[in-house]
Amino acid sequence: MACPICAQATVAAYKPFCSKHCADVDLARWFNGTYTTPMAEQDVWEEAEKPSEQIVTEH
Protein backbone atom coordinates (compact mmCIF):
# COMPACT_ATOMS: atom_id res chain seq x y z
CA MET A 1 0.00 0.00 0.00
CA ALA A 2 1.30 3.46 -0.87
CA CYS A 3 1.15 6.54 1.32
CA PRO A 4 -1.67 8.80 0.04
CA ILE A 5 0.52 11.89 0.56
CA CYS A 6 3.88 10.96 -0.98
CA ALA A 7 3.29 7.51 -2.53
CA GLN A 8 6.11 5.80 -0.56
CA ALA A 9 5.52 2.45 1.15
CA THR A 10 3.45 2.67 4.32
CA VAL A 11 4.81 2.00 7.80
CA ALA A 12 2.64 -0.01 10.19
CA ALA A 13 2.96 2.55 12.99
CA TYR A 14 1.57 5.33 10.76
CA LYS A 15 -0.67 3.32 8.43
CA PRO A 16 -1.96 4.37 5.91
CA PHE A 17 0.93 6.87 5.87
CA CYS A 18 4.68 6.34 5.63
CA SER A 19 5.66 8.69 8.45
CA LYS A 20 4.42 11.05 11.14
CA HIS A 21 5.19 13.92 8.78
CA CYS A 22 2.76 12.64 6.12
CA ALA A 23 0.13 11.91 8.79
CA ASP A 24 0.51 15.50 10.03
CA VAL A 25 0.25 16.87 6.48
CA ASP A 26 -3.02 14.98 6.06
CA LEU A 27 -4.35 16.27 9.39
CA ALA A 28 -3.41 19.85 8.47
CA ARG A 29 -5.32 19.50 5.21
CA TRP A 30 -8.45 18.59 7.18
CA PHE A 31 -7.94 21.49 9.60
CA ASN A 32 -7.43 24.14 6.93
CA GLY A 33 -10.38 22.99 4.81
CA THR A 34 -8.48 21.46 1.90
CA TYR A 35 -10.50 18.28 2.43
CA THR A 36 -14.24 18.59 2.78
CA THR A 37 -17.16 16.25 2.93
CA PRO A 38 -19.97 16.80 0.44
CA MET A 39 -23.26 18.08 1.77
CA ALA A 40 -26.41 18.72 -0.18
CA GLU A 41 -27.37 22.38 0.06
CA GLN A 42 -31.00 21.30 0.28
CA ASP A 43 -30.34 19.69 3.68
CA VAL A 44 -29.26 23.03 5.14
CA TRP A 45 -32.36 24.84 3.90
CA GLU A 46 -34.73 22.10 5.04
CA GLU A 47 -33.30 22.31 8.55
CA ALA A 48 -33.60 26.11 8.60
CA GLU A 49 -37.23 26.00 7.45
CA LYS A 50 -38.39 23.77 10.31
CA PRO A 51 -40.54 25.67 12.77
CA SER A 52 -38.87 26.18 16.08
CA GLU A 53 -40.40 24.59 19.11
CA GLN A 54 -42.44 27.05 21.08
CA ILE A 55 -42.36 26.82 24.83
CA VAL A 56 -45.77 27.24 26.38
CA THR A 57 -45.72 28.58 29.90
CA GLU A 58 -48.69 29.04 32.16
CA HIS A 59 -48.97 32.24 34.13
PDB file with SEQRES, HELIX, SHEET and CRYST1 records, atoms N, CA, C and O in Angstrom:
SEQRES   1 A   59  MET ALA CYS PRO ILE CYS ALA GLN ALA THR VAL ALA ALA          
SEQRES   2 A   59  TYR LYS PRO PHE CYS SER LYS HIS CYS ALA ASP VAL ASP          
SEQRES   3 A   59  LEU ALA ARG TRP PHE ASN GLY THR TYR THR THR PRO MET          
SEQRES   4 A   59  ALA GLU GLN ASP VAL TRP GLU GLU ALA GLU LYS PRO SER          
SEQRES   5 A   59  GLU GLN ILE VAL THR GLU HIS                                  
HELIX    1 AA1 ALA A   12  TYR A   14  5                                   3    
HELIX    2 AA2 LYS A   20  PHE A   31  1                                  12    
HELIX    3 AA3 GLU A   41  GLU A   49  1                                   9    
CRYST1    1.000    1.000    1.000  90.00  90.00  90.00 P 1           1          
ATOM      1  N   MET A   1       0.856  -1.179   0.000  1.00  0.00           N  
ATOM      2  CA  MET A   1       0.000   0.000   0.000  1.00  0.00           C  
ATOM      3  C   MET A   1       0.899   1.238   0.000  1.00  0.00           C  
ATOM      4  O   MET A   1       1.921   1.273   0.685  1.00  0.00           O  
ATOM      5  N   ALA A   2       0.515   2.231  -0.760  1.00  0.00           N  
ATOM      6  CA  ALA A   2       1.297   3.457  -0.868  1.00  0.00           C  
ATOM      7  C   ALA A   2       0.703   4.567  -0.010  1.00  0.00           C  
ATOM      8  O   ALA A   2      -0.513   4.664   0.153  1.00  0.00           O  
ATOM      9  N   CYS A   3       1.562   5.380   0.520  1.00  0.00           N  
ATOM     10  CA  CYS A   3       1.147   6.545   1.316  1.00  0.00           C  
ATOM     11  C   CYS A   3       0.328   7.484   0.417  1.00  0.00           C  
ATOM     12  O   CYS A   3       0.767   7.803  -0.689  1.00  0.00           O  
ATOM     13  N   PRO A   4      -0.845   7.930   0.867  1.00  0.00           N  
ATOM     14  CA  PRO A   4      -1.667   8.804   0.035  1.00  0.00           C  
ATOM     15  C   PRO A   4      -1.078  10.213  -0.142  1.00  0.00           C  
ATOM     16  O   PRO A   4      -1.528  10.965  -1.006  1.00  0.00           O  
ATOM     17  N   ILE A   5      -0.088  10.567   0.660  1.00  0.00           N  
ATOM     18  CA  ILE A   5       0.525  11.894   0.559  1.00  0.00           C  
ATOM     19  C   ILE A   5       1.722  11.885  -0.387  1.00  0.00           C  
ATOM     20  O   ILE A   5       1.812  12.728  -1.279  1.00  0.00           O  
ATOM     21  N   CYS A   6       2.637  10.944  -0.200  1.00  0.00           N  
ATOM     22  CA  CYS A   6       3.879  10.963  -0.985  1.00  0.00           C  
ATOM     23  C   CYS A   6       4.104   9.724  -1.839  1.00  0.00           C  
ATOM     24  O   CYS A   6       5.075   9.672  -2.595  1.00  0.00           O  
ATOM     25  N   ALA A   7       3.246   8.741  -1.741  1.00  0.00           N  
ATOM     26  CA  ALA A   7       3.286   7.506  -2.528  1.00  0.00           C  
ATOM     27  C   ALA A   7       4.408   6.539  -2.146  1.00  0.00           C  
ATOM     28  O   ALA A   7       4.635   5.569  -2.870  1.00  0.00           O  
ATOM     29  N   GLN A   8       5.116   6.766  -1.040  1.00  0.00           N  
ATOM     30  CA  GLN A   8       6.108   5.796  -0.563  1.00  0.00           C  
ATOM     31  C   GLN A   8       5.383   4.661   0.144  1.00  0.00           C  
ATOM     32  O   GLN A   8       4.184   4.756   0.406  1.00  0.00           O  
ATOM     33  N   ALA A   9       6.097   3.599   0.450  1.00  0.00           N  
ATOM     34  CA  ALA A   9       5.518   2.450   1.152  1.00  0.00           C  
ATOM     35  C   ALA A   9       5.074   2.867   2.553  1.00  0.00           C  
ATOM     36  O   ALA A   9       5.739   3.666   3.211  1.00  0.00           O  
ATOM     37  N   THR A  10       3.957   2.324   2.995  1.00  0.00           N  
ATOM     38  CA  THR A  10       3.447   2.672   4.318  1.00  0.00           C  
ATOM     39  C   THR A  10       4.252   1.986   5.422  1.00  0.00           C  
ATOM     40  O   THR A  10       4.923   0.980   5.194  1.00  0.00           O  
ATOM     41  N   VAL A  11       4.166   2.553   6.607  1.00  0.00           N  
ATOM     42  CA  VAL A  11       4.809   1.998   7.796  1.00  0.00           C  
ATOM     43  C   VAL A  11       3.681   1.657   8.766  1.00  0.00           C  
ATOM     44  O   VAL A  11       2.782   2.469   8.987  1.00  0.00           O  
ATOM     45  N   ALA A  12       3.727   0.468   9.338  1.00  0.00           N  
ATOM     46  CA  ALA A  12       2.639  -0.014  10.195  1.00  0.00           C  
ATOM     47  C   ALA A  12       2.271   0.974  11.297  1.00  0.00           C  
ATOM     48  O   ALA A  12       1.089   1.135  11.602  1.00  0.00           O  
ATOM     49  N   ALA A  13       3.232   1.623  11.888  1.00  0.00           N  
ATOM     50  CA  ALA A  13       2.962   2.554  12.986  1.00  0.00           C  
ATOM     51  C   ALA A  13       2.168   3.785  12.542  1.00  0.00           C  
ATOM     52  O   ALA A  13       1.502   4.418  13.361  1.00  0.00           O  
ATOM     53  N   TYR A  14       2.232   4.128  11.258  1.00  0.00           N  
ATOM     54  CA  TYR A  14       1.565   5.327  10.757  1.00  0.00           C  
ATOM     55  C   TYR A  14       0.545   5.018   9.661  1.00  0.00           C  
ATOM     56  O   TYR A  14       0.074   5.926   8.977  1.00  0.00           O  
ATOM     57  N   LYS A  15       0.211   3.759   9.498  1.00  0.00           N  
ATOM     58  CA  LYS A  15      -0.667   3.316   8.429  1.00  0.00           C  
ATOM     59  C   LYS A  15      -1.937   4.155   8.390  1.00  0.00           C  
ATOM     60  O   LYS A  15      -2.559   4.332   9.438  1.00  0.00           O  
ATOM     61  N   PRO A  16      -2.342   4.660   7.288  1.00  0.00           N  
ATOM     62  CA  PRO A  16      -1.957   4.372   5.914  1.00  0.00           C  
ATOM     63  C   PRO A  16      -0.837   5.275   5.400  1.00  0.00           C  
ATOM     64  O   PRO A  16      -0.613   5.346   4.191  1.00  0.00           O  
ATOM     65  N   PHE A  17      -0.144   5.953   6.281  1.00  0.00           N  
ATOM     66  CA  PHE A  17       0.926   6.865   5.871  1.00  0.00           C  
ATOM     67  C   PHE A  17       2.298   6.211   6.043  1.00  0.00           C  
ATOM     68  O   PHE A  17       2.422   5.135   6.627  1.00  0.00           O  
ATOM     69  N   CYS A  18       3.317   6.884   5.525  1.00  0.00           N  
ATOM     70  CA  CYS A  18       4.676   6.337   5.628  1.00  0.00           C  
ATOM     71  C   CYS A  18       5.425   6.915   6.819  1.00  0.00           C  
ATOM     72  O   CYS A  18       6.433   6.355   7.250  1.00  0.00           O  
ATOM     73  N   SER A  19       4.942   8.033   7.355  1.00  0.00           N  
ATOM     74  CA  SER A  19       5.660   8.691   8.449  1.00  0.00           C  
ATOM     75  C   SER A  19       4.719   9.612   9.214  1.00  0.00           C  
ATOM     76  O   SER A  19       3.600   9.885   8.780  1.00  0.00           O  
ATOM     77  N   LYS A  20       5.193  10.080  10.356  1.00  0.00           N  
ATOM     78  CA  LYS A  20       4.422  11.050  11.138  1.00  0.00           C  
ATOM     79  C   LYS A  20       4.250  12.337  10.340  1.00  0.00           C  
ATOM     80  O   LYS A  20       3.206  12.983  10.411  1.00  0.00           O  
ATOM     81  N   HIS A  21       5.274  12.704   9.582  1.00  0.00           N  
ATOM     82  CA  HIS A  21       5.188  13.922   8.776  1.00  0.00           C  
ATOM     83  C   HIS A  21       4.003  13.856   7.810  1.00  0.00           C  
ATOM     84  O   HIS A  21       3.217  14.800   7.739  1.00  0.00           O  
ATOM     85  N   CYS A  22       3.865  12.759   7.070  1.00  0.00           N  
ATOM     86  CA  CYS A  22       2.757  12.640   6.120  1.00  0.00           C  
ATOM     87  C   CYS A  22       1.409  12.586   6.846  1.00  0.00           C  
ATOM     88  O   CYS A  22       0.422  13.135   6.356  1.00  0.00           O  
ATOM     89  N   ALA A  23       1.360  11.936   7.997  1.00  0.00           N  
ATOM     90  CA  ALA A  23       0.129  11.913   8.790  1.00  0.00           C  
ATOM     91  C   ALA A  23      -0.236  13.328   9.226  1.00  0.00           C  
ATOM     92  O   ALA A  23      -1.410  13.699   9.208  1.00  0.00           O  
ATOM     93  N   ASP A  24       0.756  14.118   9.614  1.00  0.00           N  
ATOM     94  CA  ASP A  24       0.509  15.501  10.026  1.00  0.00           C  
ATOM     95  C   ASP A  24       0.086  16.380   8.848  1.00  0.00           C  
ATOM     96  O   ASP A  24      -0.748  17.272   9.006  1.00  0.00           O  
ATOM     97  N   VAL A  25       0.653  16.132   7.681  1.00  0.00           N  
ATOM     98  CA  VAL A  25       0.251  16.871   6.478  1.00  0.00           C  
ATOM     99  C   VAL A  25      -1.223  16.600   6.199  1.00  0.00           C  
ATOM    100  O   VAL A  25      -1.980  17.526   5.906  1.00  0.00           O  
ATOM    101  N   ASP A  26      -1.633  15.346   6.287  1.00  0.00           N  
ATOM    102  CA  ASP A  26      -3.025  14.984   6.055  1.00  0.00           C  
ATOM    103  C   ASP A  26      -3.937  15.665   7.075  1.00  0.00           C  
ATOM    104  O   ASP A  26      -4.976  16.213   6.707  1.00  0.00           O  
ATOM    105  N   LEU A  27      -3.561  15.635   8.336  1.00  0.00           N  
ATOM    106  CA  LEU A  27      -4.352  16.274   9.388  1.00  0.00           C  
ATOM    107  C   LEU A  27      -4.470  17.779   9.144  1.00  0.00           C  
ATOM    108  O   LEU A  27      -5.548  18.350   9.305  1.00  0.00           O  
ATOM    109  N   ALA A  28      -3.380  18.411   8.762  1.00  0.00           N  
ATOM    110  CA  ALA A  28      -3.406  19.854   8.474  1.00  0.00           C  
ATOM    111  C   ALA A  28      -4.350  20.159   7.315  1.00  0.00           C  
ATOM    112  O   ALA A  28      -5.020  21.192   7.318  1.00  0.00           O  
ATOM    113  N   ARG A  29      -4.407  19.282   6.338  1.00  0.00           N  
ATOM    114  CA  ARG A  29      -5.324  19.498   5.211  1.00  0.00           C  
ATOM    115  C   ARG A  29      -6.781  19.465   5.665  1.00  0.00           C  
ATOM    116  O   ARG A  29      -7.614  20.210   5.149  1.00  0.00           O  
ATOM    117  N   TRP A  30      -7.086  18.602   6.629  1.00  0.00           N  
ATOM    118  CA  TRP A  30      -8.450  18.592   7.176  1.00  0.00           C  
ATOM    119  C   TRP A  30      -8.714  19.871   7.961  1.00  0.00           C  
ATOM    120  O   TRP A  30      -9.782  20.469   7.832  1.00  0.00           O  
ATOM    121  N   PHE A  31      -7.746  20.295   8.776  1.00  0.00           N  
ATOM    122  CA  PHE A  31      -7.939  21.487   9.604  1.00  0.00           C  
ATOM    123  C   PHE A  31      -8.101  22.759   8.780  1.00  0.00           C  
ATOM    124  O   PHE A  31      -8.903  23.623   9.135  1.00  0.00           O  
ATOM    125  N   ASN A  32      -7.355  22.887   7.688  1.00  0.00           N  
ATOM    126  CA  ASN A  32      -7.432  24.138   6.929  1.00  0.00           C  
ATOM    127  C   ASN A  32      -8.500  24.117   5.849  1.00  0.00           C  
ATOM    128  O   ASN A  32      -8.637  25.090   5.106  1.00  0.00           O  
ATOM    129  N   GLY A  33      -9.259  23.033   5.742  1.00  0.00           N  
ATOM    130  CA  GLY A  33     -10.380  22.986   4.811  1.00  0.00           C  
ATOM    131  C   GLY A  33     -10.044  22.502   3.424  1.00  0.00           C  
ATOM    132  O   GLY A  33     -10.885  22.580   2.528  1.00  0.00           O  
ATOM    133  N   THR A  34      -8.824  21.998   3.213  1.00  0.00           N  
ATOM    134  CA  THR A  34      -8.478  21.456   1.901  1.00  0.00           C  
ATOM    135  C   THR A  34      -9.363  20.258   1.584  1.00  0.00           C  
ATOM    136  O   THR A  34      -9.830  20.104   0.455  1.00  0.00           O  
ATOM    137  N   TYR A  35      -9.591  19.412   2.585  1.00  0.00           N  
ATOM    138  CA  TYR A  35     -10.498  18.284   2.426  1.00  0.00           C  
ATOM    139  C   TYR A  35     -11.857  18.706   2.974  1.00  0.00           C  
ATOM    140  O   TYR A  35     -11.940  19.370   4.007  1.00  0.00           O  
ATOM    141  N   THR A  36     -12.892  18.326   2.291  1.00  0.00           N  
ATOM    142  CA  THR A  36     -14.242  18.591   2.784  1.00  0.00           C  
ATOM    143  C   THR A  36     -15.111  17.379   2.513  1.00  0.00           C  
ATOM    144  O   THR A  36     -14.770  16.532   1.688  1.00  0.00           O  
ATOM    145  N   THR A  37     -16.204  17.301   3.189  1.00  0.00           N  
ATOM    146  CA  THR A  37     -17.161  16.250   2.926  1.00  0.00           C  
ATOM    147  C   THR A  37     -18.346  16.879   2.207  1.00  0.00           C  
ATOM    148  O   THR A  37     -18.784  17.969   2.576  1.00  0.00           O  
ATOM    149  N   PRO A  38     -18.865  16.213   1.196  1.00  0.00           N  
ATOM    150  CA  PRO A  38     -19.972  16.799   0.439  1.00  0.00           C  
ATOM    151  C   PRO A  38     -21.240  16.865   1.275  1.00  0.00           C  
ATOM    152  O   PRO A  38     -21.515  15.986   2.091  1.00  0.00           O  
ATOM    153  N   MET A  39     -21.992  17.907   1.060  1.00  0.00           N  
ATOM    154  CA  MET A  39     -23.264  18.080   1.766  1.00  0.00           C  
ATOM    155  C   MET A  39     -24.241  18.712   0.790  1.00  0.00           C  
ATOM    156  O   MET A  39     -23.921  19.698   0.126  1.00  0.00           O  
ATOM    157  N   ALA A  40     -25.401  18.154   0.712  1.00  0.00           N  
ATOM    158  CA  ALA A  40     -26.405  18.718  -0.176  1.00  0.00           C  
ATOM    159  C   ALA A  40     -26.915  20.025   0.401  1.00  0.00           C  
ATOM    160  O   ALA A  40     -27.297  20.087   1.570  1.00  0.00           O  
ATOM    161  N   GLU A  41     -26.921  21.063  -0.411  1.00  0.00           N  
ATOM    162  CA  GLU A  41     -27.374  22.375   0.055  1.00  0.00           C  
ATOM    163  C   GLU A  41     -28.817  22.310   0.528  1.00  0.00           C  
ATOM    164  O   GLU A  41     -29.209  23.041   1.438  1.00  0.00           O  
ATOM    165  N   GLN A  42     -29.598  21.447  -0.080  1.00  0.00           N  
ATOM    166  CA  GLN A  42     -30.998  21.303   0.282  1.00  0.00           C  
ATOM    167  C   GLN A  42     -31.149  20.935   1.755  1.00  0.00           C  
ATOM    168  O   GLN A  42     -32.071  21.415   2.414  1.00  0.00           O  
ATOM    169  N   ASP A  43     -30.263  20.093   2.284  1.00  0.00           N  
ATOM    170  CA  ASP A  43     -30.337  19.687   3.682  1.00  0.00           C  
ATOM    171  C   ASP A  43     -30.257  20.881   4.618  1.00  0.00           C  
ATOM    172  O   ASP A  43     -30.953  20.923   5.633  1.00  0.00           O  
ATOM    173  N   VAL A  44     -29.423  21.843   4.290  1.00  0.00           N  
ATOM    174  CA  VAL A  44     -29.263  23.027   5.136  1.00  0.00           C  
ATOM    175  C   VAL A  44     -30.548  23.837   5.152  1.00  0.00           C  
ATOM    176  O   VAL A  44     -30.997  24.276   6.211  1.00  0.00           O  
ATOM    177  N   TRP A  45     -31.135  24.035   3.990  1.00  0.00           N  
ATOM    178  CA  TRP A  45     -32.356  24.840   3.901  1.00  0.00           C  
ATOM    179  C   TRP A  45     -33.535  24.129   4.539  1.00  0.00           C  
ATOM    180  O   TRP A  45     -34.372  24.782   5.164  1.00  0.00           O  
ATOM    181  N   GLU A  46     -33.629  22.827   4.406  1.00  0.00           N  
ATOM    182  CA  GLU A  46     -34.726  22.100   5.036  1.00  0.00           C  
ATOM    183  C   GLU A  46     -34.660  22.241   6.548  1.00  0.00           C  
ATOM    184  O   GLU A  46     -35.690  22.412   7.200  1.00  0.00           O  
ATOM    185  N   GLU A  47     -33.466  22.174   7.109  1.00  0.00           N  
ATOM    186  CA  GLU A  47     -33.300  22.310   8.552  1.00  0.00           C  
ATOM    187  C   GLU A  47     -33.691  23.718   9.000  1.00  0.00           C  
ATOM    188  O   GLU A  47     -34.330  23.880  10.041  1.00  0.00           O  
ATOM    189  N   ALA A  48     -33.320  24.724   8.236  1.00  0.00           N  
ATOM    190  CA  ALA A  48     -33.605  26.111   8.596  1.00  0.00           C  
ATOM    191  C   ALA A  48     -35.092  26.425   8.498  1.00  0.00           C  
ATOM    192  O   ALA A  48     -35.580  27.312   9.199  1.00  0.00           O  
ATOM    193  N   GLU A  49     -35.816  25.719   7.648  1.00  0.00           N  
ATOM    194  CA  GLU A  49     -37.227  25.997   7.455  1.00  0.00           C  
ATOM    195  C   GLU A  49     -38.127  25.328   8.497  1.00  0.00           C  
ATOM    196  O   GLU A  49     -39.317  25.636   8.573  1.00  0.00           O  
ATOM    197  N   LYS A  50     -37.578  24.431   9.285  1.00  0.00           N  
ATOM    198  CA  LYS A  50     -38.388  23.766  10.305  1.00  0.00           C  
ATOM    199  C   LYS A  50     -38.833  24.786  11.344  1.00  0.00           C  
ATOM    200  O   LYS A  50     -38.039  25.619  11.779  1.00  0.00           O  
ATOM    201  N   PRO A  51     -40.086  24.725  11.737  1.00  0.00           N  
ATOM    202  CA  PRO A  51     -40.541  25.674  12.769  1.00  0.00           C  
ATOM    203  C   PRO A  51     -39.865  25.358  14.096  1.00  0.00           C  
ATOM    204  O   PRO A  51     -39.680  24.197  14.461  1.00  0.00           O  
ATOM    205  N   SER A  52     -39.510  26.393  14.787  1.00  0.00           N  
ATOM    206  CA  SER A  52     -38.869  26.177  16.084  1.00  0.00           C  
ATOM    207  C   SER A  52     -39.925  25.765  17.105  1.00  0.00           C  
ATOM    208  O   SER A  52     -41.099  26.123  17.002  1.00  0.00           O  
ATOM    209  N   GLU A  53     -39.478  25.020  18.067  1.00  0.00           N  
ATOM    210  CA  GLU A  53     -40.402  24.586  19.112  1.00  0.00           C  
ATOM    211  C   GLU A  53     -40.745  25.789  19.979  1.00  0.00           C  
ATOM    212  O   GLU A  53     -39.868  26.544  20.397  1.00  0.00           O  
ATOM    213  N   GLN A  54     -42.006  25.947  20.234  1.00  0.00           N  
ATOM    214  CA  GLN A  54     -42.437  27.046  21.084  1.00  0.00           C  
ATOM    215  C   GLN A  54     -42.680  26.508  22.480  1.00  0.00           C  
ATOM    216  O   GLN A  54     -43.304  25.463  22.665  1.00  0.00           O  
ATOM    217  N   ILE A  55     -42.185  27.226  23.434  1.00  0.00           N  
ATOM    218  CA  ILE A  55     -42.360  26.822  24.833  1.00  0.00           C  
ATOM    219  C   ILE A  55     -43.607  27.502  25.353  1.00  0.00           C  
ATOM    220  O   ILE A  55     -43.724  28.727  25.311  1.00  0.00           O  
ATOM    221  N   VAL A  56     -44.529  26.706  25.841  1.00  0.00           N  
ATOM    222  CA  VAL A  56     -45.768  27.244  26.377  1.00  0.00           C  
ATOM    223  C   VAL A  56     -45.629  27.274  27.886  1.00  0.00           C  
ATOM    224  O   VAL A  56     -45.375  26.252  28.524  1.00  0.00           O  
ATOM    225  N   THR A  57     -45.798  28.453  28.442  1.00  0.00           N  
ATOM    226  CA  THR A  57     -45.717  28.579  29.902  1.00  0.00           C  
ATOM    227  C   THR A  57     -47.048  29.082  30.411  1.00  0.00           C  
ATOM    228  O   THR A  57     -47.694  29.912  29.772  1.00  0.00           O  
ATOM    229  N   GLU A  58     -47.450  28.588  31.541  1.00  0.00           N  
ATOM    230  CA  GLU A  58     -48.689  29.036  32.155  1.00  0.00           C  
ATOM    231  C   GLU A  58     -48.359  30.101  33.181  1.00  0.00           C  
ATOM    232  O   GLU A  58     -47.388  29.997  33.930  1.00  0.00           O  
ATOM    233  N   HIS A  59     -49.196  31.131  33.195  1.00  0.00           N  
ATOM    234  CA  HIS A  59     -48.965  32.238  34.132  1.00  0.00           C  
ATOM    235  C   HIS A  59     -49.930  32.165  35.276  1.00  0.00           C  
ATOM    236  O   HIS A  59     -49.894  33.011  36.169  1.00  0.00           O  
TER     237      HIS A  59                                                      
END                                                                             
